[in-house]
């Protein structure tokens, strides 16, 4: 029979709580990058940075209990990746797709702006 270590459970819950508290800031950074891209400001740098933020969120969210948020971040990352590596601005069609993915990501976290 396996016993669960109460100290370990408390530690894991504290980590989850810290992650959840940091989510609004992480999502705000992502949205700020998206707005920068929409405004045409330094797209060559903002697009790869947005991809990295989405990748990081996709990789960590499920670990801390935010599975749907992680899946939405992964979808965003996959949409951005071909454009970020090309270093070109998004076409109007790609911009619309990425915009929908950003909205879907926001909807997965109740505290999103």
C-alpha positions as a Markdown table, in Angstrom:
| # | Residue | x | y | z |
|---|---|---|---|---|
| 1 | Unk | 0.0 | 0.0 | 0.0 |
| 2 | Unk | 1.3 | 3.4 | -0.9 |
| 3 | Unk | 1.0 | 6.3 | 1.4 |
| 4 | Unk | 0.9 | 9.9 | 0.1 |
| 5 | Unk | 3.3 | 12.2 | 1.7 |
| 6 | Unk | 1.3 | 15.2 | 3.1 |
| 7 | Unk | 4.3 | 17.5 | 2.8 |
| 8 | Unk | 4.6 | 16.6 | -0.9 |
| 9 | Unk | 0.9 | 17.2 | -1.5 |
| 10 | Unk | 1.1 | 20.6 | 0.2 |
| 11 | Unk | 4.2 | 21.5 | -1.9 |
| 12 | Unk | 2.5 | 20.4 | -5.1 |
| 13 | Unk | -0.7 | 22.4 | -4.2 |
| 14 | Unk | 1.5 | 25.5 | -3.5 |
| 15 | Unk | 3.2 | 25.1 | -6.8 |
| 16 | Unk | -0.2 | 24.9 | -8.6 |
| 17 | Unk | -1.5 | 28.0 | -6.7 |
| 18 | Unk | 1.7 | 29.9 | -7.6 |
| 19 | Unk | 1.3 | 28.9 | -11.3 |
| 20 | Unk | -2.4 | 29.9 | -11.3 |
| 21 | Unk | -1.6 | 33.3 | -9.7 |
| 22 | Unk | 1.0 | 33.9 | -12.4 |
| 23 | Unk | -1.4 | 33.1 | -15.3 |
| 24 | Unk | -3.0 | 36.5 | -15.6 |
| 25 | Unk | 0.5 | 38.1 | -16.1 |
| 26 | Unk | 1.6 | 35.4 | -18.5 |
| 27 | Unk | -1.6 | 35.9 | -20.5 |
| 28 | Unk | -1.3 | 39.7 | -20.4 |
| 29 | Unk | 2.3 | 39.3 | -21.9 |
| 30 | Unk | 0.9 | 37.1 | -24.6 |
| 31 | Unk | -1.9 | 39.5 | -25.4 |
| 32 | Unk | 0.5 | 42.5 | -25.4 |
| 33 | Unk | 2.7 | 40.7 | -28.0 |
| 34 | Unk | -0.4 | 39.9 | -30.1 |
| 35 | Unk | -1.4 | 43.6 | -30.0 |
| 36 | Unk | 2.2 | 44.6 | -31.0 |
| 37 | Unk | 1.9 | 42.3 | -34.0 |
| 38 | Unk | -1.5 | 43.7 | -34.9 |
| 39 | Unk | 0.0 | 47.2 | -34.7 |
| 40 | Unk | 2.9 | 46.1 | -37.0 |
| 41 | Unk | 5.4 | 46.9 | -34.3 |
| 42 | Unk | 8.7 | 44.9 | -34.6 |
| 43 | Unk | 6.8 | 41.9 | -35.9 |
| 44 | Unk | 10.1 | 40.1 | -36.7 |
| 45 | Unk | 10.8 | 39.9 | -33.0 |
| 46 | Unk | 7.3 | 39.8 | -31.6 |
| 47 | Unk | 6.1 | 36.8 | -33.6 |
| 48 | Unk | 8.8 | 34.4 | -32.4 |
| 49 | Unk | 8.4 | 35.7 | -28.9 |
| 50 | Unk | 4.7 | 35.1 | -29.0 |
| 51 | Unk | 5.4 | 31.6 | -30.3 |
| 52 | Unk | 7.8 | 30.9 | -27.3 |
| 53 | Unk | 5.2 | 32.2 | -24.9 |
| 54 | Unk | 2.6 | 29.9 | -26.4 |
| 55 | Unk | 5.0 | 27.0 | -26.4 |
| 56 | Unk | 5.9 | 27.6 | -22.7 |
| 57 | Unk | 2.2 | 27.8 | -21.7 |
| 58 | Unk | 1.4 | 24.7 | -23.8 |
| 59 | Unk | 4.1 | 22.7 | -22.0 |
| 60 | Unk | 3.3 | 23.7 | -18.5 |
| 61 | Unk | -0.5 | 24.4 | -18.2 |
| 62 | Unk | -1.7 | 20.8 | -18.0 |
| 63 | Unk | 1.0 | 20.0 | -15.4 |
| 64 | Unk | -0.7 | 22.5 | -13.1 |
| 65 | Unk | -4.3 | 21.6 | -13.8 |
| 66 | Unk | -5.0 | 23.8 | -16.8 |
| 67 | Unk | -5.3 | 21.2 | -19.5 |
| 68 | Unk | -7.7 | 23.1 | -21.8 |
| 69 | Unk | -5.6 | 26.2 | -21.5 |
| 70 | Unk | -2.5 | 24.2 | -22.5 |
| 71 | Unk | -4.3 | 22.7 | -25.5 |
| 72 | Unk | -5.4 | 26.2 | -26.7 |
| 73 | Unk | -1.8 | 27.5 | -26.2 |
| 74 | Unk | -0.6 | 24.5 | -28.3 |
| 75 | Unk | -3.0 | 25.3 | -31.1 |
| 76 | Unk | -1.8 | 28.9 | -31.1 |
| 77 | Unk | 1.8 | 27.8 | -31.1 |
| 78 | Unk | 1.2 | 25.5 | -34.1 |
| 79 | Unk | -0.5 | 28.3 | -36.0 |
| 80 | Unk | 2.3 | 30.8 | -35.4 |
| 81 | Unk | 5.3 | 28.5 | -35.9 |
| 82 | Unk | 5.6 | 28.5 | -39.7 |
| 83 | Unk | 5.3 | 32.3 | -39.8 |
| 84 | Unk | 7.7 | 33.0 | -36.9 |
| 85 | Unk | 10.4 | 30.9 | -38.5 |
| 86 | Unk | 9.9 | 32.7 | -41.8 |
| 87 | Unk | 10.3 | 36.1 | -40.2 |
| 88 | Unk | 7.5 | 37.7 | -42.2 |
| 89 | Unk | 4.4 | 39.5 | -41.2 |
| 90 | Unk | 1.2 | 37.5 | -41.1 |
| 91 | Unk | -1.0 | 37.4 | -44.1 |
| 92 | Unk | -4.6 | 38.7 | -43.5 |
| 93 | Unk | -5.8 | 35.1 | -43.5 |
| 94 | Unk | -3.2 | 33.9 | -41.0 |
| 95 | Unk | -3.8 | 37.0 | -38.8 |
| 96 | Unk | -7.5 | 36.1 | -38.6 |
| 97 | Unk | -6.7 | 32.4 | -37.7 |
| 98 | Unk | -4.2 | 33.5 | -35.1 |
| 99 | Unk | -6.6 | 36.1 | -33.7 |
| 100 | Unk | -9.2 | 33.3 | -33.2 |
| 101 | Unk | -6.6 | 31.2 | -31.5 |
| 102 | Unk | -5.7 | 34.0 | -29.2 |
| 103 | Unk | -9.4 | 34.5 | -28.3 |
| 104 | Unk | -9.8 | 30.8 | -27.7 |
| 105 | Unk | -6.8 | 30.9 | -25.3 |
| 106 | Unk | -8.4 | 33.8 | -23.4 |
| 107 | Unk | -11.6 | 31.9 | -23.0 |
| 108 | Unk | -9.8 | 29.0 | -21.3 |
| 109 | Unk | -8.8 | 31.1 | -18.4 |
| 110 | Unk | -11.6 | 32.9 | -16.5 |
| 111 | Unk | -9.2 | 35.7 | -15.3 |
| 112 | Unk | -8.1 | 36.7 | -18.8 |
| 113 | Unk | -8.5 | 40.3 | -19.7 |
